Amino acid sequence: MLYKVFSKWTQFTLSLLLLMFFIRILFFIKLLYTFEIGLQELTVVLSGVCFDCIFCSFIVLIALPLSALSHIFPRFTSIIGKLFLFIYTLVSWGLCEYYCVMSKPLDYIIFAYTPEEIKEILLSSTSIKWDTILFLFLHITATQLSIFIGRKIRIKKWLTSGLLACCITTVICLPCKSINKYERWYDSHSDLYLATNQLYYTVASITNYKKEKLEVVSLSDIENYAKKYQESYKSYSYPNTKYPFERVFNDNDVLGDFFQTNSDTLLPNFVFIIVEGFGKKLTGVENPSVSFTPFIDSLSSQELYWENCLSSAERTFGALPAIFASAPHGAHGFANVWHPIPDHNTLLKELYTNGYTTSFFYGGSPSFDGQDLFMQTNKVSYIQHIKLDSTQIKKSFIENHRWGLDDAEMFDHAIQHKEECTNRPFADVYLTLTTHEPFELDDMDKYNHIVLQKITNCENAIEKKNIRKNINIFSCFSYMDESIQKLMEYYKSRSDFNNTIFIITGDHRICPLGFSNPITKYHVPLIIYSPMLKVSKKMKGVVSHYDITPSLSAFLSKRYQYKTNKTCHWIGSSFDTSSNFHCSKKQAFMLNNRDVIDYIQDTLLVSNKRLFVVQDNLSAKRLENDSLLEDIQSNLNTYQILSQYAIEHNNLKRRPLKDQ
C-alpha cells in the first residue's frame, strides 16, 4: 500500500515538474513573439528551472498527506491531482500574459487598488486576441502531455526515495518565501523577473506582503531625520523640522528670459498635455531612427525641450501630484484613495487664487487613482465626467475593453466645453488614454498602414523588428500625435493663442516594450511650446516632474502680478537649463506596487539595492561601491520616513492655529 501511495505522489511530482518546464518554454516563446529578445534571455529564462524546482518541492510536500488518500479514494485523488495541474496551468498562462503587458511578474500591486479599480483594470486593459487563445491552447496541451508522460514513467523505489529527499532538502536549504534573496544570482532585477517561476513570484510576493509602517514615532527622531534631509539642501531655508518638507519659496526664475513678457499684460494661459506612456525612447533602441510623434517633434523650432526629464513614479498615479504639487509619495501614493489627502499647496491652487479658470479633461473614469479627489481639493473649476449613455460616444468602452474615450474624442468633448475667449486666464489639463493597454483603435488598419510606411527606410534591424511585433502600440502613438495636432489647431484658432503656454510631457515610459536600464521607465520628454517664446533651446540638464510647479510659480511671480505663498513644500526646484548633460537631482521614485526602492542622487542611482552611475542620455552603468551604496540607501530611507510621516500625520505644511 505504501509503495502505491508514494508511486502516485512520484507521478504527480514528475508531471508537475514537466508541466513547469513546458510552461517555461512557452513563456520564452511568448516573449520571443512579443519582445525583441535573444539567446542571452533564453539562457536567463532556462536558468529559472531552479525556481521551478523550489516551488514544486514546496507544493508536492504539502500534497504528500493527500497522496495517502489515494489508496482509499484513488479516483478522487486522481481527479484532484489533474484539477490542480489544470488550475496551475490556467493561472500560469494568465500570469504570462500579465508579464508580457507589464514587463514584470504580478506582485502585491493588487493591494494598491480598490476592488472597483481592479475590476476597471481587468475590463479596460485586457483584450482577447488570436495569440492569447493560441497560447492558452498550448498551455492546456502541455498539461495533458505532462500527465500522459507522468503516467508512462516506470516508478522505482530509488526514484521515489531520491525525489523525496531532494524535495525535503530543497525546502530546508532554499527558503521558498525569500525569492528576492536570489537576485544576487543575476545581473539585474529584470533578469530575476525573467527567470523566476511567475506563479512562485506572485505567491511569495503576496504572502510576504507587509507594507512598511512608519519606523519612528517620536518627535526627536523625526527632528533628526528632518535635519539630515534639510541639511542636504543648502540653498533652501527650512523654518521647522516638524514640517520637514516646508521651505521658504525662493526658487529662481529660469524661464523668464526665454519669453516675451510684460507685467502689465494679462497672465498667460496654460495647456498641460500629459501623454500616457510617452517615454523618451519608444522603440527600445538607443538611437531610434523612426518617429511616431512627428507633430510633437515639429514643435522643436519653437520650444524649450528637455531631453532628460524624470517622472516621479512608474505609472500614472504619480503624475498629477508631482507635476502640480511637487509633493512626496507617502506610503501609498499621494492621492491614494485609502487615505485622506493631506493639506498641501499646488500650482493649481495658486492659479485659482490668481483668477484662473482651471479644467481637467480625461476620457476615462476620473475617480481612478484618486484623480478627481486630487483635482477637487485643488479648486479645479471643471472635471470632465464622461457618461456611458452619451450618444456622442461611438462605443461603450467597457464593452470594448478600453479605458475610455480615444484621444480625439476626448479632445472634442473638451473643445465643446471650452468657453469663448474672456478676460480671465485659463489653465487646461489633459490626460490622454489611447496609448495605454490594450492599444486598440476603431481605425487600427489606417494607423497600422502609416506605421508600416514609416519603417520602410528604417536601417536598424532590431528597431524595425520590434516595431513590427508591437505595431498596435506604435499605431496608437501615431494616432495620439495626430489628435494632439488637431487639438493644437483649435487653440491656434483662438484669439488668445498668442498668450498661451503649452507644457507637454509623458506620465511615465510605456511598459510593454521592456527595458533593462533601471531608470528608463521614468525617462520622459518635457516640452514647453508657446508663441511667446523668443528663442528655442534643447537642454540636457536632468529635470523632473517635480520641477514644473516650482519653475512656473517662480516665472509667474517674477514676471507678472501674480501672488504666491511665502513657503512651499516642493520636492523639486527650478529647471536645469544646461546645454550639456548635468544632473544634480535628489529624488525617489515609486513603483506601481507602491514600493520606493529607486533613488537618484546627482549622477548616482540606487535601484533595488544596486548602485549605478547615470550618464548622458540617462544611461545607467552598474557600479560596485558598497560605501556609496550604503550612504545613498540611507538617504532614501530618510526620505521614506519623512514622506510617510508628513503624509500620514498631515504635516506637509503648517496650518492655521485653529486647525492644528
N, C-alpha and C positions, 0 to 999 in steps of 0.2 A: 504493500500500500504506500509506504513512504517513498519508494522508488517512483511510483506513478505520480505522486504529488510533486516531487522535485522535477520529474520529466516535463510535466505541464508547465511548471514555473520556468524551466530552461527554455522551452519552446516559446513561451511568451517573451522572455528576455531577449532571445535571439531575433524574434520578429520585430520587437521594438527597436533594437539596435539597427537592424536592416532598414526599418522604416525611417529612422533618424538620418541614416546615411543617404537614402534615396531623396528625402526632403532637402537635405543639404545640397545635393547635386541639382535638384530642381530650383533651389534658391539661387544657385550660381547661374543657371540658365536664364532665370528671370532677370537677374542683374545684368547679364550679358545682353539681354534683349532691351532692357530699359536704359542702362548707362553705358558709357564708353569705358570698359574695364579690360584688363589684360591678364597675362599669365601670373603677374605678381599677386593680383587679387584672388586668383584661383588658389594659389598657394596659401593665402591667408584664410580663405573660406575652408579649405580642406584641413588646415591645422586645427580648426574648431571641432574636429571629431572628438577631441579630448573633453570638450564641454558636453557633447552628446553622451559620452561615457559617464561623466559625473552625474548628469541629470537622470540618465537611465538607471544608474545604480541606486539613486535615491528613490526612484519610482518603484523599481522591482522589489526592493527590500520592504517597502510599505505594503506592496501587493503580496508578499510572501505568506502572511497569515490567510489571505483569501484563497491562496492556492491549496491550502489544507482542505478546503471545502470541495475541491474537485473530485475527491473520491466519493463524497456523499451526493453532491449535486453536479455531476460532470457537465451536463448540458447547460446548466445555469452559469457556471463559472466560465465555460467556453464562450457563451454569449456576452458575458460581462467583459471578458478579455478583448473580444472583437470590437465591442462597442467602444471600449476605451481607446483602442487603436484608431478607430474611425473619428472619434471626437478629437483625439490628439492631432490627426491629420487635418481636420477642418479648421481647428484653431491655428495650427501652424501655417496653413495656407493663408488665413486672414492676416496673420502677423507678417507674413512675407509680403503681402500686398501693401500693408501699412508701411513696411520698411521702404518699399520702392516709391512711396509717396513722400515720406518724411526723411529718408536717408538715415534713419536711426530706429532702433527697436522701440516698441511700446514700453513705457515705464509707468511710474506713478503720476503721470500727467493727468490721468483721469480724476485725481483728487483736486485738480486746479479748476475744474469746471462744475457747474451745477448740472443736475440731471437734464434740465431743459437744454442747456448749451451742448451737452454731449449728444443729445438727440439731434439738435440742429447740425452739429458737425457731421454726424453719420449721414444725415439726409442730404447735406449740401456738398460734402467733399468726395463722396463715393459715386462711382458710376460703373455699370457693368458693360464690359467690352469683350470682344471675342477672345483676346488673350487671357482675360480673367477667367472665363469659362474653361478655356483650354487647360490652364494650369490647375484649375480645380479638378478637372477630369484626370489629369496626370497624377495629382496627389492621391486621388481615390484609387487609381490603378496601382500606384506604388504601395498602398495599404494592402490591397488584395494580393499583390505579388509577395509582399513581406510575410503575410500569413501563410501563403502557399509554400514558400521556401522554408519557413519555420517548421511546418509540419513534416516536410520531406527530410529534414536533417535527422540523422540517427543519433539519439541521445545516449551518451555513455556516462558512466559514473564519474570518470575523471573530468569530463567536460562540465558536468553539473557542479562538482566539487570545486574545480578551478574557477568557474564563473561566480559561484557564491563567494569564494574567498576574495576574488578581485573586487566584487561589489562592496563587500564589507570594508576592505582595505581602502578603497576609493572614498567612501563616505567618511571614514575616520580621518584619513590623511588630507583630503581635499574638501574643505567645508563647502557645502552647497550654496549657502546664502551669501558668502563673501565674494561675489563674482568680480567686483571691481579690483580686488587684490590681484587678479590675474592679468591686469593691464600691463604689468611690467614685462610680460612675455612679448608685447607688441610695440611697434614703433610709435603708434598713435592711438588715441581713443577711438578714432573711426575704424581702425583695424580691429579693435576689440568688438565693435559693433558688427563688423562683417563676420568675424569668426564665431561669435557666441551662438549657442542654440537660442533661437528667437523666443521660444516659449520659456525656456530656462531663465533668460534675462528678465522677461516680463514678470514671472512668478517671484523671482528673487528680489526684484526691484519693489514690487508691491508689498510683499510680506515684510521687507525691511524698512518700509516707508515710515519714517518718523520725522516730520518736519521740525527742523531745529527751532527751539523756542529761544527767547531772549536769554542770553547766557549770564547777564549781570542785571541786578535789580537795584543795587544801592546807588545813591546819588554820587557818592565818592568815586565809585567805579566808572560811572558814566562820565564824570568830570575828567577822569584820567584819559579815557578813550577820546573824549571830545578835544582835550588839549592836544593830544597826539595828532588827531585829524587836522585841527585848525592850524597847528604849527607847520604843517606841510604846505600850507597856502600862505606864504609870506606877504603877498601883495594885498591880502584882504584883512579887514578888521572884523573880528567876531566879538560882539558885546557880551555874550553869555554862553556858558557851557551847558546850561540846561536845555538850550535850543542849539544843538551842535552845528546845524547847517545854516542858521540865520547869520547873515553878514551884512555889513554896510554896502549898499549898492554904489559901486564906483567903477563899473566896467567902462572901458574906453570905447569911444565911438570909432570903429574901424571902417564903417560903411559910408559915412557922410561924404568923404572926398570923392567917392565914385558917382555920386548922384548930383543932379541939378536940383537944389532945394532953396526954398525961401521960407523963412519962419513966419511970414505974414500970410502965406497961402494956405489953402485947405489941406488938412492932413491927408497923406496918401492912402489910397485903398490898398487892401491886401487880398491876394488869392493864394491860398495854400493848396497845393495838389500833392497828396500823399499817395503814391502809387504802390499797390500791393505787389510785393516780391521784386521790386525794382532794384536789383543789385548792380554793382559796378561792372561785373563780368558775367553776362548772362550765359554765354556758351560754354563756360568751364575751361577755357584755354587762356594762357597768359596774355596773348595779343590777338583778340578777336578781329577778324578781317571783315565781318559782316555785321551791319547794324540793323536792328529791328525796331529802332526808335528814331527814324530819320528826321521827323519833325522836331522832336526834342533836341536832337543833335544840331539842327539848323539854327537853333537859338543862340549858338555859341558866339556868333558875331556881335550879339547884343547882351551878353550875360556875364555874370560872375559865376565861375564854375569851380567847385572844389572836387578834385578827383578822389580825395581820401577822406570821406565822411563816414562816421560810425553811427549806427543805430544804438539804442540802449538795451535792446532785447532781441531774442531770436525770432519772435513772432510779433504780430500786430499789436497785442495788448500793451506793449511798452511805448508805442509811437506817440500817442496823444499826450500822455503825462510828461514825456521827455521833451517834446517839441514845444509845448505851450506852458509847462510848469517847471521844467528843468528840475524835476523832483526825484528823490531817491526811490528805490524799488519797494522797500518794506520787505515783509516775509513772503507775500503772495502776489506782488504786483500792486502798483499804487492805486489803481481804480478797481481792485478786485471786489466782487460783489459780496464776498463773505465778511468783509469788514467795512465799517464806515470810512469814507474818505476824510482824511484829516483836514483841518483848516490850512489853506495854502494860498499863495499868490500865483497868478498866471498872467501871461501876456494878454489872454482873452479878457480877464477882469480889468486889466489896465485899459484895453481898448474900449470896453464898455463904459468905464468911468470917464473916458475922454470923448464920449459921444458917438462911438462907432455902433453900427448895426452889425451884429455877428450872426452867421448862419453855418450850420453843419449839414453837409449833404453826403448821404451814404445809401447805397442801393439795397442793403440788407436790413437785418434787424438791429437798430441802434442800441438795443439793450445788451447785445453780445459784448463780453469783456467789459461791461460797465461803461460803455462809451457814452450813452445818453445821460447817465448819472454824473459822469465827469463834466459833460458839457452843461448840464443844468446847474451844477454848482459854480460854473464859471460864467453865469449870466448870458449864455448864448441865446439870442433872440428867437432863432428858428432852428428846429431839429427835424430833418426830413424823416417822416414815417411813411413807408410805402404800404398801401393797402392791397392785400392779395386779390380782392374782388374788383380792383380798378380795371376799367375797360381799356385803359391806356397801356396796360401791361400785356405783352404778347402772350406769355405763357406763365403759368404758376411755377415759380422757381422751386417750390417744394416737389412738384410732380416731376420736374426735370432734373432733380438732383443738383441744383445750383444754389449758391449763397444768396443771390438776389438779382437785381436788375443788372444787365450788362452796362458797361460804362456809358455808352452813347445814350441809352435810355435814361440812365440816372441823370446825366447832364441835361437832357431835355426837360426832365421834371424840375431840375434846379432852375433852368432858364425861365420856365413858366412861372416859377415862384418869384424870381427877381423883380424888383421894382424898377421903375424908370429912374433916371439919374436924379438925385436930390442933392441938397447942400450938406447932407450928412454922410460922412465917410463910412465905408463898409469893409468887413473882413469875412471872406467866404472860405470855408474849409471843406475840401473834397477828399474823400477816402474811397479809392476805386476798389473794384472787386474782380473784374474779369480775369486778371492774371493770377487767380487763386485756383487751387484744385477744385473741381476736376478738369479745368481747362477746356471748357466747351463753349461753342458759339452757335447761334442759329444759322449763320452763313459760314460754317467752317471751311467748306470747299474753296470758297473765294480766297480766304486768307492762307489756306494751305498752298494754293497756287502761287500766291505772292511770295511766300517763303521759299518755295522750290525755285522760283525765278531768281531770287536773291543769291542763292548758294551755287548757281551755275558756274560762277567765276571764283568760287572760294578755293584757295590754294592749300589751306590747312586741312589735311585728310581727317584728322581727329575731330576738328571742329565741324566739318561737313557731316561726318557720320553721326555725331552727337545731335546735330540739328535734325537730321532725318529721323532719328529714333524718337525724338521728342517734338515732332513737328507741331503738335497741337499747342504746346507751350509757347513756341515762337509765333504761331499764328495769333494767339491771344495778345501777345505783346505788340504785334503789328496792328491789331485792331485797337488796342488801347492807345497807341500813338496817334492813330488816325482820329480817334474820338477826342483826344486832347487838342488836336489841331482844330477840330470843329468848335470845341469849347472856346479856344483862344480866338477864333473868328468872331464869336459872339461878343466877347469882351472888346475886341478891336472895333466893333460896330458901335460901341457906346461912346458918348461924348467925353466921358471921364476916363477913357482908356489911358490917356497920356499922363494921368496922375495915379496909375495903378502899378503895384509891385507884385510880381508872381514869384512864389517860392515853390520849387518842385524837388521832391526827394522820394526815396523809397522807404517803406516802413521797415524793411529788412531785406536780405537777399533771398531769392527764391530757393526753396529746399530741394525739390525733386532732382535737380541737376547734379547734386552732390558736390563735395569739396573736401580736400584733405587739409588745406590751410585752416587752422582753427579760428582765424579772425575773418575769414571770407564771409561767413554768414551774417556779419554785421556791416559789411562793406557796401555802402550805398552812395550814389551820387548826390550832390547838393547843387542846385541851380537857383540863382536869383536873376530874374529877367524883368526888364522894365524899359519903357521908352524914356524914363527919367535918367537912365544910366548915361554918363558921359563917356566912359570907356568900358571895354570888356577885359576880363583877365581870367586866366586859368591858374589855379593855385594848387600847390601840392602839400601845403601845411595841413596836418591832420586836424579835422574838426569833428564835431559830434552834433547829434540832435539836441543835446543838452545846451549847445552854444547858440541856438537860434533865438530863443527868448532873450537872453542877456544882450545879444548883439542888436536885435531890433529895438529893444527897450532903450538901450544907450543911444542908438541912432535917432529915435524919435524925440527923446528928452533933450538931446543936444542941438537938434536941428529945427525943432518945431516947438510950438507952445503946447507941450504935452506933459501931463503930470504923471510921475512915477512914485512908488513907495521909496522911502529912505533906506529901508532894509529889504533884503530878499533872501531866499533860501536856494538860490540857483546852484546846481551841481556844476554847470558849465560856466564858460567865460566868453569873452569876445572872440570872434573868429580869428584864426591864424591865417593871415593873408600872404604867407611866404610863397614865393615862386618855386623854391626848391623844397625837397622833402624835409619836413621838420615835424617832430612830434613831442609835445610837452603835456599830453593828456594824462590825467589820473581818473580812471573810470572803470566801474564794474559793469558787467553785463548779466542779464537774467535769461536763463534758458526757458524753453517752453514749459518744462515741468516745474518751473519756479526755483530751480537751483541757481545759485550765484557762485560759479566756480571759475569764471573768466574775469581777468582784471588786467588792464593796461596801465603801465606807469612809465611815462616817457617812451623810450623805444624798447621797453621790456614788457613781455606779455606772459602772464601765468594762465594756463588753460588746463583745468583738471589736474592741478598739481604738477604740471610740466612747464618748463621755462623756455621761452622763445625770445629771439631778438627780432623786432619789427623793422623792416627795411622799406625802401622805395616801392611804391605801388601796393603797400600794405602786405608784402610777402613776409612770411614768418619762417625763421630758421631756428631749429632746435639748439638750445644752449645748455650745457651742463655746468651748473654753478649752484651748489647746494646752499651756500650762504646767501646769495642774491635771491634764490627761490624762497628761502625762509623769510627774508625781510619783506618781500612783496606779498607773500602769503599772509604775513602779519598785518600789513596794511589793508588787504582785502578783508581780513577778519574784523579789523577795526571798523571799516565801512559797514559791514553786515550788522554788527552790533548796534551801531548808531542809527543805521537805516531802520532796523526793526523797532528800536526804542522810539525814534521820532514819530514813526507812523502809528504804532500801537498805542502810544501814550499821548498822541495829538500834540506833540512838541516840535512840530516843524517850524512854526512861527509863533511869536508872542501874541497873545490875545488881550482884548480889553480886560481890565481887572475883574469886572463882574462875571466874566466867562471863565476865569482861571480857577 
